[in-house]
Amino acid sequence: MQELHAIHRHRALQREQEGLIIDGTTSSSCAPTVREYTFRSSRVIFPEQRNVHGKLFGGFVMSEGQSLAQYTATFFAMGKPIVSMGIDEAIFLQPVALGDMVTFTARLVHATATTCRVNVTVEVRDPAAPSRVPVRPNRLVFVFGGDFSDRPQVIPETYQEILMHVDARRRHAVEGPWDEEVQGILQELASSTQ
């Protein structure tokens, strides 16, 4: 946590030295924020996407979440090849009914030289109650491997982003994947495509 505070202090000093924010954008020499690697996608749920209980099929949520997470990781990797390493968690707290609007928000919350973790929240809005704010969003966390060694560390700015970052960092330290594993997989993929 002290390291995170040090990064925030360093970023604040950079902003002061470079004249704060110009035209709503930060200077390119500043470390990027989670917000800069946040992407959204929305869908209306149709009958062909339902399960036997008449609610949204969970595989659809996983597929859409993974696609947006993959795009986020590819954007962070600046187009370099990446590989999906797995999913840390999939928490479905709220069922999704037909006709609901589902909004996927993917945030790159943690990166190392060889891995990144993308947190995807899935908010459900009922068109019958458009003013009701989603209370308990569904949540997915995907892990990707690649060569991120030339990418700067992503800085969380909000309290929610800090919590996601700390959780992703803890998961990386405890569960991996380890650098050697990722490098082995990437080398195997590179040799199989040649």
N, C-alpha and C positions, 0 to 999 in steps of 0.2 A: 504494500500500500504506500510506503514511503517513496518507492520508485515512481509510482503514479503521480504523487504530489509533486515530486521533483520535475517530472515531465511537464506538468501543468504550469509550474513556476517558470520553467525554461520557455515554454510557449508564450506565456504572458510577457516575458522580457523581450522575446523576438518581436511580438506585436508592437510593443512600445518603441523599440528601436526602429522598426520599419514604418512607423506612422499609422499604427492600428489597422483598421480594415478599410480598403479602398473599393468603392462601388459595390459593397456587399460581398466582396470576395476576399479571401485571405491571400497573403503572399505565398508564392510557390515554395519558398525556402522554409516556411513553417511546416511542422509535422501535420499530416492530414488528420481530419477528425472523422469520427464515426459517421457524422452527418454527410460527409462527402462520399461515403460508400454505403448510402442508404437508398434503396429502390423500392417502388411500390407497384402493385398490380391489383386490379379489382375484377371480379367476375360475378355475374348473376347465376344462381344455381337453377338448372333445368332438370326436368324429370329423368332424362337419360343418365344423370349423375347420382341417382339415389340408390340406397341399399335396400335390403328386404324390409327394413323398418320405416322406410319412407323418408329417411334423412340422407344427408350427403354421404357418399361413400368415402371412407377415410383414405383410400388409395388415391383419390382425386386430390385431396388436400396435400398428401405427401408429394405427389407428382408436380403439382403447381408450385409448392414450396421449394422443392429441389431445383426446379428450373430457374426460379428467381434467385435462389442462393448460388447456383452455378454461374449465372450471369454476373452476380456481385463479385464472386471470387475471380472470375475471368477478367472483369474490369479492373480489379485490384492488381492482378498479375500482368496487366497491360497486354493482354492477348497471348501471353506465353501459355504453353500447355499446362493444364492442371488435371488432377484426377480426384474423383470423389472417393474419400476414404471411409465414409460412414456417417452415421447419425448419432449424436450424443444422447438426445432425448426427443421424445414425441409425446406431448401432453395435450390431450383433447378434453377440455373442460366444458365446452359448450357445443351442443349439437347444432347442426346447420340444416334448416328446413328448406324445402323447395321455394324458390322466389327470393330467398335472402340474398343480400349483397355481401360478398366475402372480399375483404381487402387483405392482401399479403404484403407485409413490410419486411424486407430483408436488410439486415444491418451487419456489416463486417465488424465484429467486436474485438477480435484478437488475432494477431499474426506473429509468426516466428519466421525464421529463415526458410522453413520448409512446409509449414502448415498455416492454415487460417481457419477460423471458426466464424460461421455466419448464423446469426440468430434470426429466425423467421417468426413473426407474430401473425396470427390469423384472426382478424376481427370480423365479427358477424353483425350485420345490421338488418333489422327486420323492416321491410317497407311499410308494414302496418303501424309501426311506431318509430318513425324516422328521427325523432328527437331523443330517443333513448340511446345513450352512449354505451358501447360494449363494455361490460364490467370485467369479464373473465376471458381474455383472449386465449385461443389455443396457441401452443408454442412448439416450435421445432428448432433444433440446433444441428447444423450440418458441419462436417469436417472435410476440408479439401487439402490435398498435397500438391506442391509445386515448388518452383524455384522463386521464392520471394526475397532472396538475400539482398537484392538491390532496392527493395521497397522500404520506406520508413515505417516506424511503428505508428499505428493508428491510435489517436487520442480520444478517449471518451470525454464528453463535456457535461452531459446531464447526469443526474443521480441514477436514473434508469440505465443509461449506457455504462456508467461505472460499475453497477451491480452485474450487468451482463459481462463486462470485461473481466472482472474479478472471478466470476464463475468460470468463464472460458479459460482463463489463465490457470486456475486451480485444476480444472479437468485436464489441461495439457500436461501439467506437472505430474499428475497422478496416473492418468490413463493413456497419455501419448496422443497420437502416434509419435514414435521417436524418429529423429532425423535419419538414422540409418535405414529404418523401414521405408520411409518415404523415398529416400534416394534410390534404394533398391528397386522399388516399384517403378519409379520414373525411368531408371536405366533399362529395366525390362520392357517397358512400353516403348522406349526409344529404339531398342534393338529389334522389337517385333514389327515396327513400322518401316524399317529400312529394307 
